[in-house]
Each structure stands twice: as structure tokens, then as C-alpha cells.
Amino acid sequence: MKQKRFFLEESQIPRQWYNILADLPEKPAPMLNPKTRQPVTVEELSTIFCTECSKQELNTTDRWIDIPQPVLEKYAYYRSTPLVRAYGLEEALGTPAHIYFKNESVSPIGSHKLNSALPQAYYCKQEGATNVTTETGAGQWGTALAYAAKVFGLEAAVYQVKLTYEQKPYRRSMMQVFGAQVTPSPSMSTRAGKDILTANPNHQGSLGTAISEAVELAQMTPGCKYALGSTMNHVSLHQTIIGLEAEKQMEMAGEYPDTVIACFGGGSNFGGIAFPFLRHNLSGERHTRFIAAEPESCPKLTKGRFEYDFGDEAGYTPLIPMYTLGHDFTPSNIHAGGLRYHGAGAIVSQLIKDGLMEGMDIAQTEAFDASVLFAKAEGIIPAPESGHAIAAAVREALECKRTGREATILFNLSGTGLVDMPSYDQYLRGNLINFKYEP
């Protein structure tokens, strides 16, 4: 039997995160205070986020940032995650390409999101916070923060997008098992939620609405800090442990990726696997291609505008230079709830603008087709979000088959789909439809 799984010893797990901002030749424009239109400061960000994350957010000089020892100890519960050669998928496609995937679904909560939830909860506790609050789309980030909060002795409040609160009841249950208070958003518990529901009583929610409510709660509650699961620079920084591990594991496999792929909502898992490999492109050593697979119903990278925009619907956040569909954009009711976000993080937006990365739009049914093919070939049922990355990898592998070109493809399997079976049930019944955004 072929050996296809590659693990790192505990002593080989990275001890530092990689800060790509230190290497970028063209750095993103600064985030702006919406009132003064001046670059935000650590002090201003710290009214929402914990201070250490605020410092990391604005750090453009330190290439490597130490991972705190208590966080490393929690990482060691599930890291390293396996790098897997997808022989089954290669055979099913009849492709000459070598396909690898980094399996982040093996974390305690079933996704990559824990990689940032643990340090954020740790930093909040160190600062003296007693509570954390956040938003969640599909529920993966909310579950991660609920678990991390419990690990470090914090109380957690999560605003879950109303549509996925109803679509994904088991994600809600997971958060509640870990002790979090979960509220469907928009709700009547905040000023932002009341305003949104007054304007649109049937609003099904979006990540933008849920962020507004969570930020408002953090600002109004003593001892409470807001924690974000994607989009921001410090979140992608924490996620680079994925790519740093994958780099070592690809070396163990004797290969190097020609193409790196991940699904894209705000950019955390994509940046996490891509940035460590991109640093070799920036130095001129390599020429890897990077593909961000986003839903065609929410295609900010390919059909959005590059401009300053808010990260939330109510306009509580700083202004971020990003590719955006507009902070008041209401996404279609697709089942990949974690990808239903109007904007992209500043770093990825700058890299897309500079032609160093590219976006690829994937239809909902194509993502589920690829997910089922992958499940049959590899024995893992992926999250609907991850299905977009698989679909992009399948496209690339079939192109290699068509042209006879050998290539090495690496994608990030960002999460498990075992609590997304109602979505698969709709797919198997033939009830899923595609939503295509037209500007």
C-alpha cells in the first residue's frame, strides 16, 4: 500500500508565525478611522480587539512572531495536521497531476479556525478580559472561539447568521456544548440589529450584520473583547502555521506545489496556507500559482470593487482597503455559510490587485459535485466551504489531464462536513440551485 500521509514530530511544529507584511514590496494601504480618515492606531483598535492582536494587525516589520508557549501546548493536541497524497482522487480523475491536501478537519472542533481562536482567547485572558464575543457564518469560527474561550477561562457570546442558525443546528449545539451563548443575527439585542430588522423585518442575516452586533456588544460591555475569525491581518498571521507545516511536509514528500488552492470567504485559511509559500515567489526562488476559490454568488475577488469599505453592515469597524461587493450586500442563501462575506482581507486584496494571486468562482452545485467525488475517493466528507477548494483543484487536475501536463497541486481541506449533512441531504435530493452574482 502506498504511503500517503505525512506528519511532523511535535518538536518540528513551527514555533513562530510568518508575517508576510514584512516581505511585501507593495504593502496594503492602512486601515482608516472612519471619523478622522486617518490611519488607525493600536490604541484605537484596542477599543475593539485585545491589544496584542491590535499590535500584530499593524506590524509591518517583524517577519516572524513567536507563538506563546501556552498556545503551542494547545496546538500540540492536534498539530501537526496531516498532509495527504490524494491517490484516490487522482485515480478517479485520471490525471497525471499529483494532488495533495492539508487536512485541517482533524482539529478538536473540526476546522482550521482553532488556529486563531486559541491565541486570540489567550491574549484576551492575559489582558484581563472576562468575556469574548464574535460573529459566525457557518458556525466553524463560533465553535472554535467557544472552545478556546472555555480552554482559557472566558465567557463567550456568539452572533450566528440567522440563515445558518437555522440551516446548521448542530453547529449551534456545538457552541452551546462549549458554554457559549448563541444568538441568531440580526437580533433585537443590539442597536445595530434593531435598525437592520426595522428596515428589513425578514432579513436572513449576513456576516456583516453579525459583526456589527458583536462589535457593539464588545464596546458596550466592560471586560469584553471582540475576536474575529477571518479577514484581518492578525488572523491570517495565526493561520500561517498551516502553510509552514505544509512546506516541511511537502519536502518530506519530495515535492513542491505548482499550484496552491484554498476556499475564500474573508481569507484566513487561504492566507494561512498560501503566504508561507508565497514568500518564495517574492524572493524569486519559486513561481507557484495561488488560487482563491470563492462562490460565484459572492465573488468579491473577481467582480468586486477595490476600495475602502467597512467590514460590517452598520459601519462600526475601521475602513479597510479591500475588494468588496459593498458592506450592505446581502448574499444568496448558499450552504457554504462561511464564504458569504462581502469583502476580502487587505493583504489578499493587495496581492490580487498586484497580480500575485487570483480568484476563481465556483457554483454551489459544482462545489457539492466535487465534495461527493472527493468523499468517495478519499473517505472524507468535506465542509461545503472546502468543497470550493476541491472543485478548483479538480478543474486544475482535469486541465493537466487534457494537456498531458504533470503538476503538483496542493489544497487546504479547511473543515469537516459531518455536521453539514442537512446541506448534503438537500444536494442528494436535487434541491440545490446555483446563485450567480451579476453586478
N, C-alpha and C positions, 0 to 999 in steps of 0.2 A: 504493500500500500504506500502511496506517495505521501511523504511528509509535507504538510502544507500550512502548519501553524507555527508562528514564531513569537516567542515570549522573551522578555528581558528579565534578568535576575533583579531582585529588589535593589541591589547595590547599583544597578545600571539605570534605574529610573531617574530621569532628569531632576536635578536639584535647583534648577533655575528656569524661569520662563523667558521666552525670547521677545524682546520689544522691537518690532520691525520699524517703528517710528525713527529709531536712531539711525537706520540704514537708508531710509527713503531719500532719493535725490530730490524729489518734489514732495514736500510734506503737505498734508491737508491744511486748508485754511483753518484758523482757530474757530472753536465754538464761540458764539456771541451771547452776551447777556441781552435778552430781548428788550429790556428797558433802556439800557445805555448804548447798545450796539457796540460795546467794547468787548475784547476777548475775556472770557470768563476766567476767574481766578480759582485757586484751590479753595480759598475761603468761601466763595460763592457756591461752588459745587458741594462743599461740605454741609451746606444747609439742607441738602437732599441726601447725598451719599455719605458714607463714612470717609474720614479724612485720608486714610491710606489709599483707598480706591481713587479718591479725587487726585491725589498726587500721582498715582500711576497713570491716570487718564491723561494728564498733561505732560508726562515725562517724554521728552523727545531726544534725550541724550544718552541714557543708560541702556546699553544693548541687552544686558542680561540682568534680571531682577530675581533675587533669591526667593525661593519658596519657603515660607516659615516651617519650622520643624513640626509643630502640631498638625499642620495641613499635610505635610509629607507622610506623617504617620497614618492619617485617614486615607490618603491616596493609596497607601500600601495595602489597604483592604481589598482593592480591586485592580490596581495597576501593577505591572503593565497589562494593558488590554491586548488581546491577540491581533497580530497581523496574519491574514489568511489568504492563501493562494486559492482562488475560486476555480478549481479544476472542473467542478460540475457545471458551472455557468459557462466556462469556455467550451466545454463539450456540447452543451445544449445549443450554443450559438454557432458552433463550427468555425470559430475564429482562430487565426494564428496569434492573436493578441494574448499576452499574459495579463490576467486580471487579478488584482489584489484588493482586499478590503480591510480596513481597520475597524475592528468590532467594538464600538463604544457601548453597545447594548448590554454588556456584561456588568455594568456598574450596579450598585445596590438598588438604584431607582430605575434602571433600565435605559439610561441615555447618557450622553456626554455632558449634560447640563450640570452634573455634580462637580465637574472640574472647576467651575467658577463659584458655585454655591458654597462650597466648603471654605475657600479663602474669604469670600465676602462675609460670611457669617462669623468667621474667626476674627476678622478685622473689626467688625461691628462690636463683638463682645469685648475685644481688647480696648476699644474706645469707651466702653462703659454703657453701650446701648442695652436696653432690655427687650426691645421689640424690633422686628423687621417686617417690612411689607413689600409686596410686589404685585405684578400682573402675571397672567399666564394665558397662552393661547390654547395649545393642545393639552396643557397640563404637565408637560415634562419639566419645565422650569419651576413651576409652582411646587411640584413634588420634590424636586431637588432642594429647593430652599427650605421647604417644610422639614425635610430630613436633616439638612445641615444646621438649621436653627435648633432642632432638638439635640443634635450632637454637641453644640456649643452652649446650650442652656439659654436659648432665646425663645420668645413667643413670636409666632408668625401669623400674618394676615394676608390672604391671597385674594386678589380680584381676578376671577376667571371669566374670559369672554363668554357671554351668555349662550351663544350658539354651541360652543364646545362644552360648557357646563351641562347642557342637555344631551349633546352628541356622545360625550365621553364620560359617563357617570363613574366609571372605575378610576379614572384619573382623580376625580373629585374625592372618591373614597380613599385613595392612597394618601392624598394630602391630609385628610381628616384622621387617618390612622396615625400619622406622624404628629398630630396635635394641632394642625393649622386651622384657623378659621377661614372658610372659603365662602366668598360672596359672588354671585353672578353679576357681571358688569355689562351695561350700565345699571347702577342701583340707585336707590333713594337715600343711601347712607352718606353721600358726599354732595357738595355743591355742584361739582362737575357732572356727576351722574344725574342729579335732578335737572340740570339745564339740558342735558342731552335727551333725557326722556320727555321733557316738556316739549322740546322741538320735534321729537320723533318718538311717540309712545311705543312703537313696535320695533325699536332699534334692537338688532340682534347682537350688537357689540362688536368691537374690534380691539386689537392690541392697543390702538391709540386711546380708546375710551378707558380701558382698564389701567393703562399707565397714568392717565390723568387722575383717576380715583386713588391709586396707590400713592402717587406723589403728594396729593392733597392730604391724605391720611398721615404720611410721614411728617409733613410740615406742621400739622396741627396737633401732633401727639408727642408729648415730652418723652425722651428716651427712645424714640423710634427713628430708624433709618430706612431709606428706600434701597432696595437691591434690584439690579436689572440683569436679565438673563441673556441679552444679546445686544447688538448694535454698537455699544460703547467700546472705546479702545481698551479699557482695562479688562473687559470681559474676554475679548479676543486674545489679550495677553495671557490670561489664565488658561485658555484653551490650547495654547501652543504646545502644551505637554503632549497633545495628540500627535502633532507633526514631528516633534522632536523624538518621540518614541518610534514613530513610523520610519523616520530616517535611519535610525540604528537597526531596525528590523529589516528594512529593505537591504541594507548592507549585509545582514546575516543571510538573506535570500540570494545575495549575489546579483541584485538588480537595482535599477534606479528608474523612477517613473518618468515616462514621456509626457503623461497627462495626469493631473490631479483634479479630482471632482468631488464636490460636496453639494448637498442641497442648500438653498439660501432663503432665509427669512430676513433676519437682520444682519447675519454674517458671522456668528460666533463659531459654529462648527466648521464653516468654510475657512475662515481665517485661521482657526486652530490647526487644521491640517495643512493649509496652503502656505502660511507665512514662513515656517521654517525651511520649506523647500524653495520658496521664492528668494530667500536671501542668497542662494547660489546663482539664481538668474541675475540678481542685482550686481553680483561680483563678476559676472561674465563667465563663470565656471560651467553653467548649465543653461539649457534652453527649454525648460519644462513649460507645458501649456496648462493653464488653470481655468477650469470651467465651473461657474456657479449656476446650479440648476434650480430655477425658480418656477413657480406655477404660472401658466400663461394667463391665469385670471388675475394675477397680481405681479406684473412684470416690470418692477421699478428699474431694473438694470438695463432693460432693452427698450422700454417705452416711457420711462420716467424722465423728469427734467432734473438737471443738475443745478441745484440752488440751495440757499439757506431755507430750512424748514424746521418746524417743531417736531419733536419725537412723539408727541401725544396730541390728542384731539383738542383739548381745552387750551393748549398753549402754555403749560406750566414749565416745560423743560427749556433748557438753553436752545438757541438756534444752531442747527447742525448743518454743515455743508454736505449735502447728500444727493444721491439720485432718489427722487420721490415722486409719488403719484398724488401728493397733497395730503396734509395731516388730517383732513376731514374726509379722506377717501374711505368708503365703506366697501370692503372686499366681498366677493361672492362666497356662497356657503359651501366651500370645498372642505373635504375631510382632513386635509393637511393643515390643521389649525395653527401649527407653529410657523407656517410660511405666510400667513395672512397679515402681513405688515406693510405699511405704505412706503417705508423708506429703507435705505441701506446705510450701514455704518460709514463714517467719514473716511476711514482708511481704504476700505474696499472701493468706495465711490471714487476716490482719487486714483486708485490703481486701474479701475475700469476706464476712467477718463483718460489716463495716460497709455492705455492700450496694453497694460501688463497682465490683465485678466479679462475674461469675457463672460457674459451671461448667456444662458440657454433656456428658452421657455419650454415647459413640459406640460402637456394636457393631463388633466386628472386621470382619465382612463388609461393613458399611456403609462403613467406612474404606477397604477394598480396592475396593469398587464405585466410590467417589469417586476413588480414585487412578487407576484404569484409565480412567475418564471424563476425568480431567484429562490423563493421558498422551496419549490420543487427540486431545484438543482443543488441547493446548499443546506436545506433543512432549517432555515431561519426565517421566521415571518417578520419582515421589517415594518417599522412605523411608516405611515403614509408620507411623512416628510422625507424619510430616507429613500422611499420609492422614487423620488425625483432624481436623486443621485444615481440610483441604479439604472433608471431609464436613460440618463445621459451616458452612462458607461456602456450600456447596450448599444446605443447609437454609435459610439466610437468604435466598439468592438466589431460591429457589423460593417462599418466603413473599412476597417482593416481587412475583413473577410472579402469585401468587394474588390479591394485594390491589391490584396495579397501582401499587405504591409505588416511586418511584425512590429509590435509596440508593447510597452508596459503601461498598464492603466491602473491607477490607484484611486479608490473612492472611500469615503468615510460612511460607514454604516452608523448613523448617529443615534439610533434608538430602536428598541423592540416594538413590535406591533401587537403584542399579546393582549394589551388592554384596549386595542383599537378594533377588536373583532366585529363590533356593530358596523364599522365602516366597510370591512371586508364582506360582511353579510349583504350590505347594500350593493357592493360590486358584484358578488356572486349571483344576486337576484336580477342583475342587469338594470339596476335603478340609478346608477351614477350617470351624470351628464357632465359635459365639459362647459366651462365658462371662459370665454375669451374676451380679454380686456381690449377695447378699442378706444384710443384717446379721442 
